[in-house]
Amino acid sequence: MSDASPLHRPAPARPAGSGAGEARSLIASLAPLLEEWLPRQRWFAGKGRPLTGFAPVAVTELLPPGRAESPASPGLLHLLVRARQGAPGRPAGPGDDCYQLLLGAAEALPPHLAPARIGRPEHGPLRGLTVYEGLADPRLATLLLERLRVPGRLGPLTFSREADAAVPTGLAPRLIGAEQSNSSTVYGERLILKLFRRVGPGVNPDLELPRALARAGCARVPAPVAWFEAAAGEAAADGTAEPMTLGVLQPYLAGSTDGWRLALDSLARAAGTGFAAEARALGAAVGEVHLALAEALPTVVLRRPQLEHLAAAMGQRLDAAAEAVPALRPYHAALRETYALLPDLGRAGRTWRAQRIHGDLHLGQVLRTAADGRWSLIDFEGEPARPLAERRRPQPVARDVAGMLRSFDYAAAVGGTDGGADGSDWATSARTAFCEGYAAVHHDPGEDAGLLRAHEIDKAVYEVLYEARHRPDWLPVPLAAVRRLAAGPRVTGAAPA
């Protein structure tokens, strides 16, 4: 790499000096390639809006390409860039999404890395080299694991490891290709590194909550082994600049299957086999995690004013979804009525507890180990589309319960086929069993039937908007739930409100 190569230098919000200039030069040279490549990535959040430019937040050279002892060896660049979308000419700023990129750079790519190719810059520090997705290269993925093994700093990046945790050597990396909002690499079937793609200031809940659960002695969630962060490029309104969580290394639960796959397998079998036993055990596991989170982290009390705020936020999301999806409009008034009843739950001084929760709980976020049938919860990031501050806010546990109930309905709609289990009966049985399992260790969700129904509606409305934008063929699934919920309360396993 030429002398203009940006070595470990963060680019401040208002770049100044040679370091910032080098970072701008690099990003400018990569911009034509990123404008074409970035929208094709499953984790890119700005689909449907044109990219009009990029601004560097931080540029760190983890490994220079073409070292003297091995001229053909690849290099690895770590980039944090803001992607500008919308009107051309506007400079990228704090309001634009910030993405984490790991770019390999080599003179030529071997055939097995051809699908990872991004392109060859026509100018700038990487001119003459092929740039590609670095995580796809086992050599570079191994380098990242080596960085996590030894705590320390490299420019704006800070690598940390739990004091009593060990990171073995010689673990072969395997990139997982099924994720949408992040990227994960499994090392030797023993560890898994989740790399957050869309990042911002503040501790990511997928690091914060598993660490808190580990301190509380909860074994239902894999405890973080190591992680890395970056100094924020801009200060918040109060003058602080929280670091950005970039990646978390955790134990890999080999021999486990996610709940979605298990549910579909159950539905594919003859009617009558059901999923009740698994759902009941899962409900107990979720209840255990909720109890541990309430013990490990602060909770707040929900009274009538807080319920009014909750109802107003749900109503705003419903209004926005109905504006975007005409098929939702016939049910708008009935759903609004359910939200309007929420503040009345606080009459006579009754209160609820809000606490940290999973935030995006569904069958794809739980794993069952074949050897002992034990359920574990993963992916505590929350809904990636929501702001980080919102995802870190205490919320009623009813939101997680509602998310899992909606997931049972989704599985029944997708997997209920001729010759297999009846989807409606399967979902009813699974929902009931889950609530029973949860009640055995926590409390009966039916005691908060009105709150639970409001959260289930809120989740179904979110699903309607998501499916309309990304998977129109799936839109009938959440619309069926909206139709049912608009007609009247349904809290399986408990008396209606």
N, C-alpha and C positions, 0 to 999 in steps of 0.2 A: 504494500500500500504506500502511496506517496506521502510526503511530509505533511500534506494537507489533511491527512486522515484524522478524524475527530477521536481522540483517545480519552475515554472516560470523562467526558466533559458534559455537565448538564447545561441545557440551554434555558436561561431565565425567561420570564414572561416577556420582558422587553430586552431582546438580545443585545449584548454589547461586548466588544472585544473580539479577539481572534477566535476564541472557542465557539462563541455563538455564530460567528460568520461561517466557520467550518461546518457546523451542524446545519445551517441553512443551505449551504452549498450541497451537502450530501442529500438532504431531503429534496431539494430542487432537482437533482439529477435522478432521483428515484421516483419523483412524482408521476411521470407518464406511465411507468410500470405499475405503480400502486393504484392509480386511477382505474386501471383495467382489472387488476388482480383482486383488490380488496373487496369490491362488491360481490365477487363470486364466492367468498368465504362464508361458510354457514354461520359463523359467529359475528358477521358484520351486521350491526344493528340499524343501519341507515338505508336499507333496501328501498328502492322506489324513488330515491332522491339523488340527483346527480352530485358527484364529487367535483368540487371546484378548486381544491387546493389543500395543502398540508402545512403545518407549522411544527417545528421540533419542540418537544418538551425536554427530552434528555436523550443523549446518544452515548452509548458505552461500547467500546470494543472489547469483547470478552476473549477473542483470539484473533490475532492478525493473520490474514491469509498469506500463503507462500513464504513460510519461515525459511531461513537460510538452510537449515538442515533438511528441510523437506519442502521444496518449492511448490509442489503440486498439492500441498495440504490445504484444506478449506479454512476460511476465516469465519468468525461468528460475531455479528453485530446485534446489540440489543437496542431497540428503538422504542421510544414513547413519542407518538405523534398525534397531533390534533387533526382530525379530518373535517374540513370545511364543506358544508353542504348548503345548497340554496343559491342565492344570488351571487353571480361571479363578481369578483373585485373586492368583496368584503374580507378583511383579514381574519384568519382563524383566531379564536379567543377562548376564554374559559367556558363559554357556553357550548362549545363544540365537543363532540365525543373524543376521548383520548384512547388510543389503541396501543397495545403492547405487541411488538413484532420482534421475532427472532429470525434474522436473515443470515443465511449462509452465503458465502462468496467464494467462488472457485473458478479456475481457468476453464474447466470443462466438467460436466456432470456425468457420472456413470449412468448406464441405462436405467437402473432401478430408481434413480432419483429424478428421472425425466418428468414425472407427474408433478413434482414439487417446484418446477422451474417457474420463476417470475419473469425473468428477462435479463437483458444486458444493457446497462446504462450507456448512453452515448457520450456522456461527459461526467466530470466530477471524480471523486476519489476512487470509485469502483469501476471506472471505465476499463473495458477490456475483460472484465470478470462476469461470470454468470451469477446472478442473484437468485436465491431459492429459499423455500420454507425450511428454516434450520432444524426444526423439530423432526423433520422427516429423515434427517441424516443421523444414523446411529452414533457416528463419531462426535457430532456436535451435541446430541442429546446426552451422551455420556459426560461430556465436558460440563454441562449444566449440573448434572448430579455431583460431579467433583467439586464444583463451586459451593454446593449446599452442604457438602461434608465438612467443610472448614469455615466456621463463622468468621465474618470480617466484612470489610467494605471495599468496594471497587467503584470509585467515582461516586455517582449518586445512588448506587445500589448497595444495600445492606443485606448480607446473608446471615441468618440466625438458625440455631439448632437447639432443641431441648437439651439440657445439661446431661440427662441420663439416657439420651437416645443415641443409637449408633446407626451409621449409614454404611452398610457393607460395600466392599469394592467388587468389581467384576460382574455387575448386574447388567445383563443385556437389555437395552431399551426396546419397547414396542409401542408405537404410536397408536392410540385408539382413534378410529375414524368416525365414530357414531355421534359424537357430541355436537351441540349446536352453538351454545353461547360461550364455550371455553374450549381449551385443548388439553388433553391428558396423555401422559406417557407412563406406561407400566415398566418397571425395572425388575427383571428377573422374577416376575410373578410374586414379588415380595413388597415392593413399594410402588406407589402411584403419585405422580406429580401432576397437579392441576394447575394449568397456566391460565390466569384470567386475561381475557383479551380486551374487554372494555373496562377501563380502570379509572379510578378517581380518588381524591384524598379521603382518608379514613380507613380504619381497620375493616377488612372484609369479614362479614359474619362467618364465612366458611373457615376462617382462621380463629376468630374470636370465640365462637360458640363451642367448637370442639375442644379448644384449650380449656375453657371454663368447665366443660363437662368432665374432662380428664381430671382436673383439680378436685371436682366433686366426687370422683370415684365412679362415674357412670361409664360402663363398658359397652354401651349400646352404639357408640360412635367411635370410629377409629381416631386415636389421638394424634395430632400433628407431630411429626418428627423434626421437620425443618421448614423454613419458609424464607422468602426474600421480598424486600420492599424497595421503593424508590422515594427519594425526597421529592415532595410535590414541587411542581414548577411554578405554582402561583400560591400566594397567601390567601387565606379565607378573609371574609369581611372583618373578622375580629383581629386580623393581623397574624394569626397562627397559620402554620402550613403542615398539616398532618401528612405523614408518609402514605404512599399508595401501596396496598398489598398487591403483589404481582403473582405469587405462586405459593402453593402449599404442598409439602411432601408428607404423605400419610401411609400407613400400612395398607397393602392391597389384600382384600379379602378373597383369596384364591378359593375356588371351589364353591362360590356363591352364585346365586341367580337373582336378578332383580324381580321385584314383585309383579311388574307388568308382564314379563314373560311367564311367570308362574300362573298368573291369572288367565292369560290366554290359553295356556296348556290345560288348565282346569276346564275352561269353557269348551275346548275341543274334544274333551272326553264325553262319554255318554251322560245324558241328563241324570241328575240325582247324586253325582259324586260331590259337587259343590266345592266351596272354598271356605266354609265356615270355620273349620279348625285353624287354618292358616290366618284368616282375618281376625279371629279372636286373639290369637297370640300376637299378631301385629298391633292390635289395639292396646294390649298390655304394654308392649315395647314403647309405643308412642307415649302412653301415660307415664312410664318411668322416665323418659327423657324430659317431658314437661315438668315433672316434679323436681328433677335434678337442675334444670335451668332456673326454676323459681328459687331454688336454694342457693345457686351459685351466683346469680346476678340480681340486681335490684328489680323490684316490681312496683307497680303503681295501682292506685284504686280508681276504678271507673264509677263515676256517679252520673246523675242525669246530664250535667253539662258535657261531660266527655262522650256520653251516648249520643247527644245531639250533634256533636262534632263528627262522630263516627257515621251517623246517618246522613249528614250533609255530604261527607266525602263519597259515600256509596252512591248517593243520588247524583252527584256530579259525574261520576264514572258512568252511571246508567244513561244520563242525558247525552254524554259524548258518544257512547256506543250506539244509542238509538239514532243519533244524527248520522252516524257513519254507516249503519246497517239497517236499512228499511225493514227487514224481516223482523226486527226486534220491536218495532213501534206498536203493534197491536197489544203488546203485553206491558207497555211502559207504565200505564196508570196503575195497574194492579201491583206491579213490583214496587212502585213508588209508595204505595200504601203500606207495604211491609216495612220499608225503611222508616216511614213516619211513625210507626208504632214503637220503634226502638227506644226513644226517650221515655216512654211510659213504663218501660221495664224498671226504671229507676225510681218509681213512685214509692212512697213510704220509706224512703231512705235506703232501699236495697242497693247493694254495691257488688261489683265484680272486680276480679283481679286481672290486670294486664301484665304480661311478662314477655321476655324474649321467647320466641318460638322458631320453628323451622322456617316458615314463611312461604314455602312452595312445595308443600308435602303432597306427594302422589305416589303411585305404585312404582314409578321409575326411580324414586329416590330412596327406596328401601331394598336391602339385600337379605336373602335367606341362605344360610350356610347349609349345604346338603348333609354334612356329617352329623350335625346336632339339631338342625331345624331352627336355629337361633336367628332372630331378626336383628338387623342393624340399620341405622339411619345414616345417610350420606348427603352431601351437597347442601350445606346450610347457607348457601349464598342468598337465598330468597329469589324472588322474581327479578331477573337481571334488568328488565325494562324499567323497574321502579327506581327512584333515586336512592342512593346508599343510605342517606339519613333516614328515609322512610323505612327501609328494610331493617334498620337497627333500632327502630322504635318498639317499645313494649306493646303487645297486642293481645286480645283475648285468645285463649287456646282454641276457642271455637273455630277460628280461622283455619288452623291445621286440621282439625277434625273434619270440617266442611270440605277441605281440599281432598282428603282421602275418600270421603263419601262420593264426591264427584268423580274421582278416579275409578271407583268400582263401576259407576254408571258408564264411564267411557269404555272400560274393558268389556262390559256386557254388550255395548253397542257394536264394538269392533269385532269381538270374538264370538258372539252368539251366532251359530250357524246351524243349518240343518244337520241332524245327526249328532250334534253336540248338546251342551246344556242350554236350556231356555234362558236367554239373556236377562229378562225381567225377573224371573224367580231367582236366578243366580245373584243378581245385584241386591235384591231384597235380603237374601240370606247373608250375603257378605257384609252388607251395611249393618244389619242387626248384630251379627257376631262381633264386628269391629267395635261397636259401641259397648257391647257387653264386656269385651276384654279391657277396653279403656276404663269403664266404670269399676272394674275389679281392683284397679290400682290407683285411680285418680278420683273422678266423680262421674256421675251419670250425665252424659251430654244432654239427655232429655230434660234435665232440670233447667237448662238454658235453651229450651226449644226455639223461642223467638229469636234469640241471638244467633243460634246455629243456622236457622233458616235464612236470616238476613245474610250471613256470610256465605251460605251455599248459593244464594241468588247472586251475590257479588262475584263469586268465582265463575258462575255460569255466564254472567254478562261479560266478564273478561275473556272467557273462552269463545263466546260469539264473535267478539271483535278480532281475536287472534285468528280464528278459523277463516273469517271473511277476508282477512288480509293475506294469509299464508297458505291455507288449505281449504279452499271453498267447498271441496267435495265432502269435507268433514263437518260443515256448518250444521247439518241436521242433528248432529249429536248434542251439542249444547242447546240448540233451539228446542229439542224435545224436553230437556230439563227445564228450560225457561217456561215452556207451556205448562208443565206439571206444577212448578213452583208458583206460577201466577194464579193457578186455579185454587190453591189452598195449601196449608202447611203440610209438610211431610217430613217428619223426623223419625226415621226408622229406628226401632229399638226403644222408643220412649213415647209417652203421650204427647200429642201436639200442644202447642201453647194456647 
